[in-house]
Amino acid sequence: MKFEMNPKIEEAWTIPSAFYTDEGVFELGKERIFGRSWQFVTWEDSVRVPGSVYPFTLLPGCLDEPLLLTRSREDEVFCLSNVCTHRGNLVCEGAGVENSLRCRYHGRKFGLDGRFQSMPEFEGVCGFPAESDNLPRVDLDRWRQFFFVRAGVGDVALAKIFEELEARVGWLPVEEFEFDESGRRDYLVNAHWGLYVENYLEGFHIPYVHAALNATLDYGSYRTELLRHGNLQLGVAGGGEPAFDLPESSPDFGQRVGAYYYWFFPNLMLNFYPWGLSVNLIQPLGVGRTKVTFLPFVWRPELRGAGAGGDLDRVEREDEAIVEAVQRGLRSRFYDRGRYSVKREAGVHQFHCLAAEALGSE
């Protein structure tokens, strides 16, 4: 199946409904979309001190890749495969502080950099140890206090992806924002991950779906700006609502910005509010099943609970209901593709073009 997208939004039709309903397309996207993209993992606190180990599964239900972050005694952070090179057992099964890694199945031992160190009762094995006995290293990069990994081959550096964001909101002290565990939220949505993403990418539905949010924003000033690897939705605060105290160096100086909504292909959302940052992670679990996680990092706690970022749980529940209804509608034999609002759906069109390009010609 080939998804062809017209790059001219005024002429284009939306991506075919099979993108959201076909099992084969979902399977193809696991590697071509998610395996080749940078994925958010965690933040500095998880591997703060030398000897730290932090095992995790990359995109459970999608890639299901067992990985491990370590900080060596030399204070260098690595991302390693968490699968023993002997018989495939998980090497590390819990976060903590260690001097080395030892598989509890047969005792194979590795350094925190993944290099093979020892193996009991392997005398007489030819060509042992070899390079393949080391734990494979996985692409790892960092933006501010956040770590990202890439399981497959990609050609875009993380710094390039965030370059335009840094030029716009780089003045924010993101590395000083503190994670609020009590504000973390996980949602299970009975819809394709792409429906959740494209719903996020347009303010078109705000007056119809989010009455409370609409009251905090100036909808007439709401706009989308396309970036090289994603887009920005700029939410201007309504009268009396919290807004950023922008520096004179900001291109938005003089405006009452209430929210910077950043999306990066395929599934990362960074929502900046006057109180701090909500990292929203979209995790595919199946053709019609998605996990959404909100991670709040607080800068100015006195502004929580007000403005565009004031009641994120309510906005999420409203979004969840609408995308689940769309998922049911897309199964109809009478629907396949629609048209775009040139004014309001440029971000959706961009997402569809990027997804079609990533999937390729099959």
C-alpha positions in Angstrom: 0.0 0.0 0.0 1.4 3.4 -1.0 0.2 6.7 0.6 0.7 9.6 -1.7 0.3 13.1 -0.3 0.0 16.3 -2.3 2.5 18.8 -0.8 0.0 21.7 -1.6 -2.5 21.8 1.2 -5.1 23.6 -0.9 -5.1 20.7 -3.4 -4.5 17.9 -1.0 -6.7 15.1 0.5 -6.0 13.7 3.9 -4.1 10.4 4.3 -6.3 7.4 3.6 -8.2 5.8 6.4 -6.2 2.6 6.1 -3.3 4.4 7.8 -5.4 4.2 11.0 -7.1 0.8 10.6 -4.7 -1.5 8.7 -2.6 -3.9 10.8 0.1 -4.2 8.1 0.6 -0.4 8.0 0.9 -0.3 11.7 3.5 -3.0 11.7 5.5 -1.3 8.9 5.4 2.0 10.9 7.0 0.4 13.9 10.4 0.4 12.3 10.1 3.0 9.6 8.5 5.7 11.8 9.4 4.9 15.4 12.5 2.8 15.0 14.3 5.5 13.1 13.2 8.5 15.3 14.5 10.0 18.5 12.4 8.9 21.5 12.2 10.5 24.9 13.4 8.3 27.7 13.9 10.1 31.0 15.6 13.0 32.6 18.8 13.8 34.5 17.6 12.5 38.0 17.4 8.9 36.7 21.1 8.6 36.2 22.5 11.5 38.2 25.4 9.8 40.0 28.3 7.6 38.7 27.2 4.0 38.8 23.6 4.7 38.1 21.7 2.1 36.1 18.2 2.7 34.7 16.6 -0.2 32.7 13.6 0.6 30.5 11.6 -0.8 27.6 11.5 1.5 24.6 7.9 2.0 23.4 6.2 -1.0 25.1 3.6 -2.4 22.7 5.3 -1.0 19.7 9.1 -1.5 19.6 9.3 -3.4 22.9 13.1 -3.0 23.0 14.8 -3.7 26.4 17.4 -1.0 26.9 19.5 0.4 29.7 20.9 3.8 30.6 24.1 3.8 32.7 26.5 6.4 34.1 30.0 5.0 34.3 32.4 5.6 37.1 34.1 8.0 34.7 30.8 10.0 34.6 29.9 9.1 31.0 26.3 8.2 30.2 25.6 5.2 27.8 22.5 3.6 26.4 23.0 -0.2 26.0 21.0 -3.2 24.9 19.7 -4.8 28.1 19.9 -8.3 26.6 22.8 -10.6 27.7 25.0 -11.6 24.7 25.1 -15.2 26.0 21.5 -16.5 26.1 19.4 -13.4 25.9 18.4 -12.8 29.5 17.8 -9.3 30.7 21.0 -8.1 32.3 19.6 -5.4 34.6 16.2 -5.7 36.1 16.0 -2.7 38.5 17.3 0.9 38.8 20.0 1.6 41.3 23.7 2.2 41.6 26.2 -0.6 40.6 29.9 -1.1 39.9 29.2 -3.5 37.0 26.5 -5.4 35.3 26.1 -9.2 35.9 23.5 -11.4 34.3 21.9 -13.5 37.0 21.2 -16.4 34.6 24.8 -17.6 34.1 27.0 -14.9 35.6 28.3 -13.1 32.5 29.7 -9.7 33.6 29.9 -6.4 31.8 31.2 -2.9 32.6 28.9 0.0 32.8 30.1 1.0 29.3 28.7 -2.4 28.1 32.1 -4.0 27.5 32.4 -7.7 28.3 34.4 -8.4 31.4 34.1 -12.1 32.4 32.2 -15.3 32.0 32.5 -18.4 34.2 33.2 -21.9 32.8 33.9 -20.8 29.2 37.4 -22.2 28.9 38.1 -23.7 25.5 35.6 -21.6 23.5 37.3 -20.6 20.3 37.5 -16.9 19.4 36.1 -15.8 22.8 35.5 -13.1 23.8 34.7 -11.3 20.6 33.3 -7.8 19.9 29.9 -9.4 19.7 30.1 -10.3 23.4 29.9 -6.7 24.4 26.5 -5.2 25.0 25.5 -3.2 21.8 25.4 0.5 22.3 22.4 2.5 21.2 22.2 6.0 19.9 21.9 8.4 22.8 21.6 12.2 22.9 20.5 14.8 25.3 18.6 18.1 25.2 18.8 20.1 28.4 18.0 17.7 31.2 16.2 15.1 29.0 17.7 12.0 27.4 16.6 10.6 24.0 17.5 7.4 22.2 17.2 6.1 18.7 16.9 2.3 18.2 17.4 2.3 14.4 19.4 4.2 11.8 18.6 7.9 11.4 20.2 10.8 9.7 19.0 13.8 11.8 20.9 14.9 14.9 18.8 15.7 18.0 20.3 19.2 18.2 19.0 19.9 14.6 15.5 18.9 15.6 15.4 21.3 18.5 17.4 24.1 16.8 14.3 26.2 16.0 12.8 25.6 19.4 16.0 26.9 21.1 15.9 30.0 18.9 12.4 30.7 20.1 12.2 29.7 23.8 15.9 29.0 24.6 15.8 31.7 27.2 13.7 29.4 29.4 15.8 27.7 32.2 14.4 24.2 31.3 17.3 22.4 33.0 16.0 24.0 36.3 12.4 22.8 35.9 11.5 20.2 38.6 9.5 17.1 37.9 6.1 16.9 39.8 5.4 13.2 40.3 1.9 14.0 41.7 1.0 15.7 38.5 2.0 12.8 36.2 -1.0 11.3 34.3 -1.3 8.2 32.1 -4.3 7.7 29.7 -5.3 4.8 27.6 -7.1 5.9 24.4 -9.0 3.6 22.2 -7.8 5.2 19.0 -4.8 5.1 16.6 -1.8 7.1 17.7 -2.0 9.2 14.6 -5.5 10.4 15.4 -4.3 11.7 18.8 -1.4 13.5 17.1 -3.4 15.2 14.4 -6.1 16.3 16.9 -3.3 18.0 18.9 -1.9 19.6 15.7 -4.9 21.9 15.0 -6.7 24.5 17.1 -9.6 24.2 14.7 -11.6 22.1 17.2 -10.9 24.2 20.3 -14.1 26.3 20.2 -16.2 23.1 19.6 -14.6 20.7 22.0 -12.8 22.7 24.7 -15.1 25.4 26.0 -12.9 26.0 29.1 -9.7 26.1 27.2 -11.2 28.4 24.5 -12.0 30.9 27.3 -8.3 31.2 28.2 -7.0 31.8 24.6 -7.5 34.4 21.9 -8.7 32.0 19.2 -8.5 34.6 16.5 -4.8 35.0 17.1 -4.1 31.2 17.4 -1.7 30.2 14.7 0.6 27.3 13.5 4.1 27.7 12.3 5.7 24.9 10.4 9.3 23.9 11.4 11.7 21.5 9.6 11.0 18.5 11.9 7.6 19.5 13.4 5.6 22.6 14.2 4.7 25.2 16.7 1.2 26.3 17.7 1.3 29.7 19.4 -1.5 30.3 21.9 -2.1 33.9 22.7 -3.6 34.4 26.2 -7.0 35.9 26.6 -7.5 39.0 28.7 -6.5 38.6 32.3 -5.0 35.1 31.8 -1.4 34.2 32.7 1.2 34.9 30.0 4.9 34.6 29.6 7.1 37.5 30.7 9.0 37.5 27.5 12.5 39.0 27.1 13.1 41.7 24.6 15.2 39.3 22.5 12.1 37.1 22.0 10.5 37.3 18.5 7.2 37.3 20.4 8.1 40.3 22.6 5.1 42.5 23.1 2.6 39.7 22.7 0.7 38.0 25.6 1.7 34.4 24.8 -0.1 31.9 27.0 1.3 28.7 25.5 3.9 27.4 23.1 2.7 24.0 21.8 5.6 22.2 20.1 5.3 18.9 18.3 8.2 16.9 16.8 7.6 14.0 14.4 6.4 11.5 15.2 5.1 11.5 18.8 6.7 14.1 21.0 4.9 17.2 22.4 6.6 19.9 24.5 4.0 22.3 25.9 5.5 25.4 27.5 3.2 27.3 29.8 4.0 30.2 32.2 4.2 27.7 35.0 6.7 25.3 33.2 6.6 22.4 30.8 4.3 19.5 30.1 6.1 16.7 28.2 3.4 14.7 26.4 4.4 11.2 25.1 2.3 9.4 22.6 2.9 5.6 22.7 1.3 3.3 20.1 0.0 0.0 21.6 -1.9 -1.2 18.6 -4.0 -0.1 15.6 -6.7 1.2 17.8 -5.0 1.6 21.2 -2.7 4.4 22.4 -1.1 5.3 25.7 -0.7 9.0 26.4 1.6 10.2 29.3 1.8 13.8 30.7 5.0 14.6 32.6 4.9 18.1 34.3 8.1 19.9 35.0 7.4 23.0 37.1 9.2 26.3 36.9 6.7 28.7 38.6 4.4 26.7 40.9 2.3 29.8 41.8 0.9 29.8 38.2 -0.3 26.2 38.2 -4.0 25.8 37.7 -4.6 28.8 35.6 -4.6 29.8 31.9 -4.1 27.5 28.9 -2.1 25.0 31.0 -4.4 25.1 34.0 -6.7 22.1 33.6 -4.8 19.6 31.4 -6.8 16.6 32.6 -10.1 18.1 31.4 -8.6 18.9 28.0 -7.2 15.4 27.7 -10.5 13.8 28.5 -12.3 15.9 26.0 -9.6 15.1 23.3 -9.9 11.4 24.2 -13.6 11.3 23.6 -13.4 13.0 20.2 -10.6 10.9 18.8 -12.2 7.7 19.9 -15.3 8.7 18.0 -13.2 9.4 15.0 -11.6 6.0 15.2 -15.0 4.4 15.1 -16.0 6.6 12.1 -12.9 5.7 10.1 -14.0 2.1 10.0 -16.9 3.1 7.9 -17.1 1.8 4.3 -18.4 5.2 3.3 -15.3 7.2 4.3 -11.7 7.3 3.1 -10.3 10.8 2.8 -11.2 14.4 3.4 -9.9 17.9 2.6 -8.0 20.4 4.8 -8.7 23.8 6.1 -5.8 25.8 4.7 -6.1 28.3 7.6 -6.4 25.8 10.5 -5.0 22.4 9.5 -1.5 23.1 8.1 0.0 21.0 11.0 -2.2 18.0 10.2 -1.2 18.2 6.5 2.5 18.3 7.5 2.1 15.3 9.8 0.4 13.3 7.0 3.2 14.2 4.5 5.9 13.2 7.0 4.1 9.9 7.9 3.6 9.0 4.2 7.3 9.8 3.4 8.5 7.7 6.3 6.4 4.7 5.3 7.8 4.8 1.8 6.4 3.2 -1.3 5.0 0.0 0.1 
